[in-house]
Amino acid sequence: MSFASRTAVLVAAAALTAPPVAAQRATPSTYAITNARIVPVAGPAIEKGTIVIRNGLIAAVGAAVTAPADARVIDGTGHTVYPGLIDAYSTLGMRVATGGGGGGGGGGGGFGGAAPVRPAGAPNSTMPVGLQPEVRAIDQLGDGTDFSAAWNAGITTALTAPQGRVYEGQSALISLAGGDFASAAVRPTVALHVGFQGIGGGQFPGSLMGVFAALRQSLLDAQHYALEKAAYERNPRAAPRPAYDPSLEALLPVVAGTMPVVFRANSQREIERALDLAKEFKLKAVIGGGTEAYLVADRLKTENVPVLLSINFPRRTAAPAADADPEPTRVLRERVQAPRTPGQLKAAGVRFAVQAGGNYTDFVANLRRAVAGGLPAEDALRAATLGAAELLGASDRLGSIEVGKIANLTVVRGGDLFAADARVSDVWVDGRPHAAAAPAAARGPAGGGFGGQRPPGLEGTWQMQVALEGQERLVTLALRDQDGQLRGTIEGDLGVNDVLNLEVAADGAIAFSTIVTTKDGTEEAWFRGTLANGVLSGTVAITGHASGRFAGLRQSTDRARERQER
């Protein structure tokens, strides 16, 4: 039986026969995935090996491993098994609190513009909702959450926390098995999360200035509370015992520098404000979101502050119309810059893990875009697996395929995770399989993206003529293979820039965009065409301009080199 069909049968059987959670813990479950390519991350790839899963843990892995007699054997031929991908900052599983709008202050958290999952109030708190650091995500999770969108993206584990207001709460690292969250908690408490959004509703703080005043005052109060408690412990007879304060109690590990503080910050100014506050109170800071982290990469490196980086990259989802208004230059720059940020942080020596930013449909595609933007593929994989586990304090149990670790796995059919035609076929969470749905066609302008193998003869240097608004322009398109990914640059009468959003199909179809310079300034151009009989030709569209056409031939030296290689 094939890997996909065998896994589907096991998934269905598990759904029909699964006992209650308490009984599951006592019921042995042994599987063996054989003949699969295995990428442990912590070591070299195993081209043909076996993974044995027993009681939710990895019991054995290697090229010479034999499936135990009691194992359910799954043939992994044609599949690659990775450690389960980790979403390093999410609201997965959180129950949505009702009521209470947000006030002013900083914005953006990398969650795709979704309504914030606001923290519910903590009982017996001395502080208003939104200023309660004692709120815990693990206490606000909803059993039976549907994680299918995350599974389809290969995600098996997530850091989850409420979002919105000032003290957003303490995050939890959870396995995305669904069902009972009490058994899904990998780390019930990971970090305190802070946002720069006022409480609203006429309550203090309602402005950015008020938010920072409230943060500073609460941290000062926590420091004083710690001194009072320490003095009492040294000599209980010298003074009355301090009154117990749950909010200040929750801040004690924060001001002691033992609990990380994740600041939800995207703009350069937000990040700098967070770093300034962390430096003032000696906090163990982490940046969550980090859209403009590349602008402060040197400081992040110097101060050893990691980033939970959103890879919910901005992307045009429709081809530009000739009568549409041109997009602002700022929007174009953000779209070009976003996929480059991970590579720039890596080059600067900044530690980071990746988060989906609420966009699970494009999570794997955006990992590939980060690779195309300059991040080495092995570093992209690490940022979604072992690197994330390290930053979240769980590398002893997650992030790599090693004996004794939790059997959270991502299985890919069709080659490497970063190959254009590969897709997640299923995931394993706590040693149990969950099938991933077949993805819809990849998104792209005017009719969607492409899949399949790269057509031969595409790499090289192309001399092209572009006919646009009655003018002929000459450009040079250079396409090259880099780490298994097709990348390119374009230069000439339209300026010099990288090729973006490059998609190809085995039948010769190609689409890409690039930033060009016209009489109206900097704009984005979309090229769509085909490679046929050695000619690359098609249409070009720029927002606010009439559509044009392009055609080109590869340089003769490239054609000669290809004949020699054949």
N, C-alpha and C positions, 0 to 999 in steps of 0.2 A: 504494500500500500504506500502511496506517495506521502511525502511529508505533509503537504497541505490537507489531503483527505484524511490522513490518520489524525492530524491535529484537530480537524473539524469534528471527527467522531469523538475524540477525547473531550473536547469542549462541550459538546452536546451531552455526553454522558455525565460530565461533572455537574452540569446545570440540572440534570434530571435526578441525580442520585446524591448530590452533596448533602451531607448531614449537617446539623447545627455546628456553629463555629467551635464550640467546646469539644464536640465529638471529632471535628476535623483535626484538632491538635493531637488527638490520640490515635488517629488513623494513619498508618504508614502509607505513603504514596511514593513509588519509585518509578522513574522514567529514565530512559537512555536515548539521547539524540545521537545517532550514528552517522558516519560518512559525511559530516558537515565541515565546512571551513569555519574555523573558530578564531576569533580575534579577541584574545584575553585582555588587551590594553596594557596589562602589567607585564607582558612578555611578548615574544614574537608570535606571529600568526601560525596556526596549525592548519595546514592545507587540507588534511583529511583526518578528522578526529572524532572522539566521542565525549559527550558530557553526561555524567550520571547525576541524577537529581533524586535526593531521598529526604523525605520529611521537610520539604521546602528549602533545603540547603544543597549546595553543590558538593557532591560526595566524591567525585573523581572527574578529571579532565585530562585529555592527552591523546596522542596518536596511537598509543599501544593499549589503551583502556578497553577492557571487555565488558560488554553489557551484563549486569547481574542476571541470574536466572529468574528473579522475581520482578524484573523491570518490564514496563511497557515500552517496547522498542519503537522508535520513530526514525525512519530513514530520512536523513537530512541532505541527501544528494542534491546539489544545485542550490543550496542555501548557505548563507553566512550567518553565524551566530555572534552577536555582540553582547557586552554587558547591557542591561536595561538602561535606556536613556533616562536622564534625570532632568526634570524641569526645576530650575534653581530658584524660582520665585513665582508663586501662583496664588490663586484663591480656590483651587480645586477642593471640592468637598465642603466648602463653607456654606452654612445656612445664611440666606440673605436676610439681614435685619431690615425691618420696615421703618419708615418715617425718618425725619431729621435730615434736612438738606445740608450740603456742605457750604462753608463760607469761603472767604478769600484765601489768598496764600498761594504757595507753589502748586504747580500742577504736574500732570504726567506721571505715570507709573509704569508705562510699557504694557498695559493690559488691553491694548486695542480699542480704547475708548469705551469699554464696557462700563456699565454703572458700577460704582464701587460696592464691594461687599463689606458693609460697615460693621464694626465690632458691636456686639450687644453689650449691655451694661453688666458689670460684675456686682454681685450682691454684697452688701455691707461695705461698699467702697466709700472712701472719704472724698473722692473726686468725681466730677461729672463725667458722663459718657463722652469718650473721645480723649480724656486725660487720665485713663485708667491703665497703667502699665501691667497690672496684674491679670488682665484679660488674656485667656489662653485659647489659641486656635483649637487645640485638641478637645476642648470642652464645647466647641461650637460647630463641630462637624456633623453633617447629616448622614446617617446610615443609609445604605442603598443607593448612593450616588452613581450615576451613569458616567463611566470613564471611557466610553468607546472612542470619543474623539481623541483623547490622549493616547489610547492604545493604538489607534490608526497611525499616529505619529511616532510610534515606537517608545513612548514614554511609560515607564513602569513605576517611577518614584517621583514625588514632588515635595518641595518645600511649600507649605501653604500657610497663609496668614490673612486676616481681614485687611481691607484696604480702605483708607479714608480717615480724615481727621488727624490728630496729633500723635498720641500714643495709640497705635493701631492694634497692638497686642503682641503676644509672644507666639512665634511660629512653631509649627510642628513638621517633622519630616515623616511622610507617610508612604507606604506601599499602596499602589492603586489597584487593590484587589476587589474593592467594593465590599458591600456587606458591613461587617462589624468593624468600626474604626478602632475600637479598643485593642484589637489584635493586629491592626494595620500600622500602628505607630512604630516607626523605626527609632525616632527620637522625639518624645512628646514635647520637649522644649528645646529650641535651637537658638533663637535670638529674639531680641525686642525690636519691633519695627516702628519706625517714626516717619510721619509724613508732615508736610508743611502746609496742611489745609486746615483752616479755622473750623471751629465747631458749628458756627452758623446759628440761625434762629435767634439772633440778638444776644447770644451768650458769649462770654469771654472764654478763649480768644477768638475774635472774628476776623483779624487781619494778620498779615505775615509778621508785622512787628509784635503783635500780641502773642503769636505762636512762639516766637523765640523768647519772649519774656516769660511765658509759661514754662517752656522747656528749661530755661536757666534756673528759674525759681524752684522747680521741682527737683532738679539735680542738686542744687544747693541744700534744699531741705533733706534730701536723701543723705548727703554727706554729713550733715549735722545729726541726723537720726542715727547714722552708723557710729558716730562718736559717742552719742548718748548711750547706745546699747553696749558699746565696748567698755565705757566707764562703769556701767552698772554691773557687767559681768565680772570686771576686776574686783569690785567691792560692792556687793548687793546691799550692804547695810548702811552705805554712806548717803544714799538718796533714794527717793521713790523710783520704782521701776518705770521705764518709759511706756507710754500708751502704745498698744499695738496698732500699726497703720498698714493695711494691706498694700496700698499704693506705694508707700515708701519702702516697704519690705521687698516689693518686686524690683525696686530700683537698686537695692544693695549690691547685687552682683554686677550691675551695670556700672555704678560708680567705682566699684572695685576693679573693673577692667577684666572680669572673667566671663561675662556674657556679652556676645557681640551685639552691636546696634546697627540694624540695617536702615539706612536713610534712603527713603524713596526720592531719588533726585535724578533729573535728566539733563537739565540745562547746565551750562558751565557755572552759572551763578549759584544755582541750587547746590551743585556739588561742592563748590568752594565754601558756601555757608555751612554745609554739613561738616566739612573738614575742619573749618574754624571752630565749630562747637565741639567737635570731638577732641581737638587739640587742647581747648580750654579746660575740658573736664577729664582729659586722659581716657577717653572712651575707646573701646575696641571697635572701630568703625568699619562698616561695609557699605558700599554704594549699590542700591537696587534700581535698575533701569539703565542709567549711564549713557543715554543717547549721545551726549557731548563729552564723554569721558576722555576721548582722544585729545581734547584741548587742554586737559589737566593731567595727562598721563605721567609726566615727569614728577609732579607732586604726589600722585597716587603711588608711584614706585618708591619715592623717597620716604613717604610716611607709611609704607607697607599696608596700604588700604586696598583690599580686593573689590571686584565688581561682579555683581550678579547681572550680567549684561542682557538686555532685551534684544532678541534678533527678530522681532516683529518689524521687519524693514518696510519702509514706505514703498509702495509699488503702484504704478498705473495699472488699472484693470481693464481699460478700454482704449482702443486706438484713438488718436486725436482726430477731431473733426476739423475740416478746413475753416468753418465759421466760428470755431470756439475761441474764447479769449486765451491768450498765452498764459501759461502758469508763471507765477512769480519766480524769479531767479532763486530765491531762498528755498522754495520747494524743490526745484531741480537739484540744487546743491545738496540738500538733505538726502534726496533719493540716491544721488551718486555716492555720497560719503558713507551712508549707513553700512553697507556691506564691507567697507574698508576698515571700519573701527575695530573689529576683532583682531585683524592682523596688525594694526597699529599698536593696540594694547600689548599684544604678544611681543612685538619688536621692542617695545619700551620696557618690557620686563614686569608688566602689571599682571598679577594673578587674577583670573576671571573664570567664571562659569557662565553658561548660557541659560536663559529662560525663554519660554515661548512667547511671552508677552500676551498670553490669552489667545494667540493665533496658532491652533494646532494643525489646521489644514496645511499651512505652509512651513511648518517647523523644519522638516527635513530639507525641503527646497531652500529654505533660508540658511541652513547649515551649508548647503552647497554654494549658495551665493557668497557666504563668508569665505569659503575656500577660493572661489573665483576672485574675491576681493583682496586676496593676499595671505590669508591664514592657511598655513600648512594643514593638510587633511588630517594628519595624526593629532595635531593640536586641536582641531575642531572636534574630533571624536573625544579627545580627553576632556575638553571643556563641557561635554554633555554626559560624561561618565565619571571616571576616576577623579578628575580635577574638581568636578562639582561635589563629589562625595568628600573629598579632602576639605573643601571650604565649609561644608556643612557638618563636619565632625563625624562622618560615618564611613570613612575609607576602610575601617577594619571589618566592615560587613557588606559594603556595596561598592559599585564602581568598576569592578573587574571580575573576570571569570577565574576564580581561584577556589580551591577546596576550602570548605567551611563558610564561604560567604553565602548570602541570601541568593536563591535561584531566581533573580530578576534578570530576564534575558530579552533581547530584541532580535528577532529572526528576519532576515532580509532575503528575498528571492530576486534573482536576476543579477547577481554580482555584488560589487562593493556598495556600501551605503551611499557613497558619493557619486555613483554612476547614475546617469540621467534616466536609465530604464529600470533601475532597481526600485523595489517597493517593499514596505514592511508587510510580511505575510501574517505574522502573529507575534504576540509577546507572552512571556511567562512572568507571573507575579507570585512571589512566595511559593514557587515550585508548581504552579498550576497554569495551564495554557489558556490563552484568550485569543481568539481569531480576530485579525484586523480586517476591516471592510476594504474591498477594492476601491482605490481612489478614483474620484472623478477626473476627467481630463485636466491636465495642468492648466492653470490660468494664464492668460496672456491677452494681448490686444487683439480685437477683431477675430474672435473665433477660437481662442484657446491656444495652449502650448502644444508641444510635440513630444513624442516618446520614441523609443527604438534606438537602434545602433547608429553611430555616426557614419554618414556616407563617406566613401573613399574620395580622395582628391580635394578635400576641403581645406586642409591645412596649407599654409603658404602665404605668399604676398600677392595681393590682387590689385591691379591697376583698374580703377573704375571711373566711369563717367556718370555724373548725376545731373539729370535734367530737371530743374526746379524753377518754376515761375519764369519760364522763357530764357533761363541762363544755363549754360553748361559749366559744371564744376568738376575738377579732377581731384580724386581722393585716392589714397593708398590704404587698403585694408589688409592688415597683417593678422593672420590666425595661426595659433600655435598650440601644441599640447603641453600642458604643465601639470604634472602629477595626476595624469588621467583626465584632466579637465581642459576643455577647449576655451582658450582665452584669446583676446585680441585687442588691437588698437587701430584707430583710424585717424589719418592726418591728411592735410591738404587744404583746399580752398574753403572748407567748412571748419577749419581749426584742428586742434590736436586733442584727442581724448581717448579714454578706454571704451571698449565695447561692453555694453551692459545687457543684462537680461537675455543672454544668448541661448537660443533653443534651436535644435536641429532634429531632423528625422531621417530615417534610413532611405526614404525616397528622394532625398535631396532638398527638402523644404528647409528653410532657414529663416529665423527672425531674430532681430536684435535691435537695441536702441543705443544711442550715444548722444552726448551733449555737443551741439554745434553752435557756431557763431554766425548770425545773420545780421541784416541791417537793423533788426529790431532788438538785437542783443543776444544773450545766451538762452538757448531753447533746446528742447529734447526732440530728436528725430527718431522715427521708427522705420526700420528697413525690414521688408518682408519679401522673400523671393524663393527661387529654386536654383539648384545647380544641375544643369542638363547639358550634355555634350561639351563639357569643359567651359561653359559660359555661366557665370553667376549673374542673375538678372531678377528684377522685380520692381516693387513700388517703394516709395519713401513718403512719409507723411510727417508734417510738423504742425503742431497746433497753431491755428490762425493763418495757415498758408494753404495754397492749393497743392494737391498731391502731385508728386513727380515720379520719375522712373530712374532706375539705375541699371547699368550693365558693366561687366568687367571680365577680364581674363587674368589667369595667373601668370606671373612672370616666368619667362622661358627657363630660367635657371631652376625654378621649383619643379617645372614639368620634367626637365631632364633628370633631376635628382630622383624623382619618383620612378621614372623608367629604369634607372640604374638599380634602385632598391628592389624593383620587381624581378 
